[in-house]
Amino acid sequence: MDNQAILETVVKAADERRAHDIVVLNIERLSVMGRYFVIMDADSDRQVKAIANNIIDKLEEQHVKVDHVEGKDQANWILIEAGEVIIHVFKQETREFYNLEKLWADAQVEDISAWIDED
């Protein structure tokens, strides 16, 4: 599965569980650690876990190898690595504190509007 298909799976899975403010940053020219960051947040620990679990389940259904998952116990910031796609599921205040979008401000923001349900 190519990176675009992985991104679509991740964004749709996050949106299904009502993730807030999903952003995809193309970091390919800025870092060797991956090609894309997917960043989102939720209001509660429970919702952070539900979003992360749904993403992992949907990736596994598509036979995408999830290389690493970190932070599921605390559920303030769950990191999921799926090849060159690195997914960050934050609790809202944790996202605001770390502000990855500002840290990676030189990254190109990808248009994911076609994958988000506007309801």
C-alpha positions in Angstrom: 0.0 0.0 0.0 1.5 3.4 -0.9 1.7 6.4 1.4 -1.3 8.2 0.0 -3.5 5.1 0.6 -2.1 4.8 4.1 -2.8 8.5 4.7 -6.4 8.2 3.5 -7.0 5.1 5.7 -5.5 7.0 8.8 -7.5 10.2 8.2 -10.8 8.4 7.6 -10.3 6.1 10.6 -9.5 9.2 12.8 -12.5 11.0 11.4 -14.8 8.0 12.2 -13.9 8.4 15.9 -14.4 12.2 15.8 -10.8 13.3 16.0 -10.4 17.1 16.0 -8.4 19.3 13.6 -6.7 16.5 11.6 -3.6 17.9 9.9 -1.2 16.1 7.5 2.3 17.6 7.2 4.6 16.5 4.4 8.0 16.4 6.2 9.9 14.6 3.4 12.3 17.4 2.6 12.8 18.3 6.3 13.5 15.0 8.0 14.8 11.5 7.4 12.4 10.0 10.0 9.4 9.8 7.7 7.4 11.4 4.9 4.3 12.5 6.6 3.1 13.5 10.1 -0.6 13.1 10.8 -1.6 15.2 13.8 -5.0 15.3 15.5 -6.5 15.7 19.0 -9.4 14.6 21.2 -11.0 15.9 24.4 -10.4 12.9 26.6 -8.0 10.0 27.3 -10.8 7.6 26.3 -11.3 9.3 23.0 -7.6 9.4 22.3 -7.4 5.6 22.8 -10.5 5.0 20.7 -9.0 7.0 17.8 -5.7 5.3 18.0 -7.2 1.8 18.2 -9.5 2.5 15.2 -6.5 3.7 13.2 -4.5 0.6 14.1 -7.4 -1.7 13.3 -8.1 -0.1 9.9 -4.4 -0.2 9.0 -4.2 -3.9 9.9 -7.4 -4.6 7.9 -5.5 -3.1 4.9 -2.4 -5.3 5.7 -0.3 -2.2 6.6 2.4 -3.1 9.1 2.2 -0.9 12.2 5.9 -0.7 13.2 5.6 0.9 16.6 2.9 2.2 19.0 3.9 4.3 22.0 1.9 6.1 24.8 -1.2 4.0 24.9 -1.1 3.6 28.6 -1.1 7.3 29.4 -3.2 8.4 26.4 -2.0 12.0 26.4 -0.1 11.4 23.2 -0.2 8.2 21.3 2.4 7.8 18.5 1.8 5.3 15.8 4.4 4.5 13.1 3.3 3.0 9.9 6.2 3.0 7.6 6.8 6.6 6.4 3.6 7.8 8.0 3.9 8.9 11.6 0.6 9.5 13.4 0.2 11.6 16.5 -3.0 11.4 18.5 -3.0 14.0 21.2 -5.2 15.0 24.1 -6.1 18.6 23.2 -4.0 20.3 25.9 -1.0 18.1 25.2 -1.2 19.1 21.5 -1.3 22.7 22.4 1.7 22.3 24.7 3.9 20.6 22.1 2.6 22.5 19.1 4.1 20.2 16.4 2.6 22.3 13.7 4.7 25.3 14.8 7.8 23.2 15.3 7.4 21.8 11.7 6.1 25.1 10.2 8.3 24.7 7.1 6.4 21.5 6.2 3.8 21.5 3.5 0.2 21.0 4.7 -1.6 18.4 2.6 -5.2 18.8 1.5 -7.2 16.1 3.1 -10.7 17.7 2.8 -11.9 14.9 0.5 -11.4 12.4 3.2 -13.1 14.2 6.0 -16.9 13.9 6.7 -18.1 17.5 7.2 -21.1 16.5 9.4 
